[in-house]
C-alpha cells in the first residue's frame, strides 16, 4: 500500500487506471428491472416500482404506473396493463393504459384497446382493438385551468 504525506483522500489505482490516457471507468448501478423468465407462469395482480421484462406468461393485471413494461419475444400476457411505457415484442391480450407511449414491435401482437399519449406500431406488428390518444397538453391545460381559480382565491384571501 502506498502512503501519502498529505491528508487528502486518494483513490486506489487499479490496472485499468494506471494508464493516464485510458478513460475513467465509473461504476453505475444497473437499471432497476425485474425479469419474469421464460418458464415462469404468474396468475394474479403484479405491481411494482421498477420496470418489468416479461419472457414468461402472466394472467391478471399489471400495474407499473411510473415504469416500463416490456413483453419479450417469448412473453405471453393475458392482462390489462397500466404503465408509463409498454413495449410489445411478444403476445398481449388485454387493454393498455399508458401515461407516455405504447410501442408494438414487428414481431409483437396486441388484442385490446390502447389509451396513451403516443403509439408506435412497426411494420409486421398485429393490432386488434381501438386506440385513443390523449395529448399531454390537453391534460396539463385542464389541470392548470382548474387550479388557477384556487390559487387566485388563495392569493386574494391573503391580501
C-alpha positions in Angstrom: 0.0 0.0 0.0 1.3 3.4 -0.9 1.2 6.1 1.8 0.8 9.8 1.0 2.2 12.6 3.0 -0.8 14.8 2.6 -4.1 14.1 4.4 -6.3 14.3 1.2 -8.1 11.0 0.4 -6.7 9.2 -2.5 -8.3 6.7 -4.9 -6.7 3.3 -5.3 -5.1 2.6 -8.6 -6.2 -0.5 -10.5 -4.5 -1.8 -13.6 -7.2 -0.1 -15.8 -6.4 3.3 -14.2 -2.6 3.1 -14.3 -2.7 4.4 -17.9 -3.3 8.2 -17.7 -4.7 8.2 -21.2 -7.3 5.5 -20.5 -10.9 6.6 -20.0 -12.1 6.8 -16.4 -14.5 3.9 -15.6 -17.4 4.9 -13.4 -19.5 2.4 -11.6 -23.1 2.9 -12.3 -26.0 0.9 -10.9 -27.9 -1.1 -13.4 -31.3 -0.1 -14.5 -33.7 -1.5 -11.9 -35.7 -4.0 -13.9 -37.4 -7.2 -12.8 -37.4 -10.1 -15.2 -40.0 -12.9 -15.5 -38.2 -15.7 -17.1 -39.3 -17.9 -20.0 -40.5 -20.8 -17.7 -42.4 -18.7 -15.2 -46.2 -18.5 -15.1 -47.9 -15.9 -12.9 -51.7 -15.5 -12.3 -53.0 -12.5 -10.4 -52.1 -8.9 -9.8 -48.5 -7.9 -10.5 -47.3 -4.4 -9.5 -44.1 -2.7 -8.6 -41.8 0.4 -8.5 -39.3 -0.8 -11.1 -39.5 -1.7 -14.8 -40.6 -5.2 -15.7 -39.4 -7.5 -18.5 -41.7 -10.5 -19.3 -40.4 -13.5 -21.2 -42.8 -15.9 -19.5 -46.6 -16.0 -19.1 -48.8 -13.6 -17.0 -52.6 -13.6 -16.5 -54.3 -10.9 -14.5 -53.4 -7.3 -14.1 -50.1 -5.4 -14.4 -49.7 -2.0 -12.7 -46.4 -0.2 -13.1 -47.6 3.5 -13.2 -44.2 5.2 -13.4 -42.2 2.5 -15.2 -41.8 0.4 -18.4 -43.3 -3.0 -19.0 -41.6 -4.9 -21.8 -43.1 -8.1 -23.2 -40.3 -10.1 -24.7 -40.4 -12.3 -27.8 -41.3 -15.3 -25.7 -43.7 -13.4 -23.5 -47.5 -14.1 -23.4 -49.6 -11.7 -21.4 -53.4 -12.0 -20.8 -53.8 -9.0 -18.7 -54.7 -5.3 -18.5 -51.5 -3.2 -18.3 -51.2 0.2 -16.7 -47.7 1.7 -17.0 -45.7 4.7 -18.1 -44.4 2.9 -21.2 -45.2 -0.5 -22.8 -43.1 -2.3 -25.3 -44.6 -5.4 -27.0 -42.4 -7.9 -28.8 -44.5 -10.9 -27.8 -48.2 -11.5 -27.5 -50.6 -9.4 -25.4 -54.3 -9.9 -24.9 -55.8 -7.1 -22.8 -56.3 -3.3 -22.6 -53.3 -1.0 -22.2 -53.3 2.4 -20.4 -50.0 4.3 -20.7 -49.1 7.8 -19.4 -46.4 8.0 -22.1 -46.1 5.6 -25.0 -47.0 2.1 -26.4 -44.5 0.5 -28.8 -45.6 -2.6 -30.7 -42.5 -4.1 -32.5 -42.7 -6.0 -35.8 -42.9 -9.4 -34.1 -45.4 -8.2 -31.4 -49.2 -8.6 -31.3 -51.8 -6.8 -29.2 -55.5 -7.7 -29.0 -57.1 -5.0 -26.9 -57.7 -1.3 -26.5 -55.0 1.4 -26.0 -55.2 4.7 -24.2 -51.9 6.5 -24.4 -50.2 9.8 -25.4 -48.1 8.2 -28.1 -48.1 5.0 -30.0 -45.7 3.3 -32.4 -46.6 0.3 -34.5 -43.9 -1.3 -36.6 -44.5 -3.0 -40.0 -45.5 -6.6 -39.4 -46.9 -5.9 -35.9 -50.5 -7.0 -35.2 -53.0 -4.7 -33.5 -56.7 -5.6 -33.0 -58.6 -3.0 -31.0 -59.2 0.7 -30.6 -56.6 3.4 -30.0 -57.4 6.6 -28.0 -54.6 9.2 -28.0 -54.6 11.7 -25.1 -52.3 14.6 -25.8 -50.2 15.7 -22.9 -51.0 19.4 -23.5 -54.7 18.8 -23.0 -54.2 17.2 -19.6 -51.9 19.9 -18.4 -54.1 22.7 -19.7 -57.2 21.4 -17.9 -55.4 20.8 -14.6 -53.8 24.3 -14.7 -57.1 26.0 -15.6 -58.8 24.2 -12.7 -56.0 25.0 -10.2 -55.8 28.7 -11.3 -59.0 29.9 -9.6 -58.0 28.1 -6.3 -54.6 29.8 -6.5 -56.1 33.2 -7.3 -58.6 32.8 -4.4 -55.9 31.9 -2.0 -53.8 35.0 -3.1 -56.9 37.2 -2.9 -57.7 36.0 0.6 -54.2 36.8 1.8 -54.4 40.5 0.7 
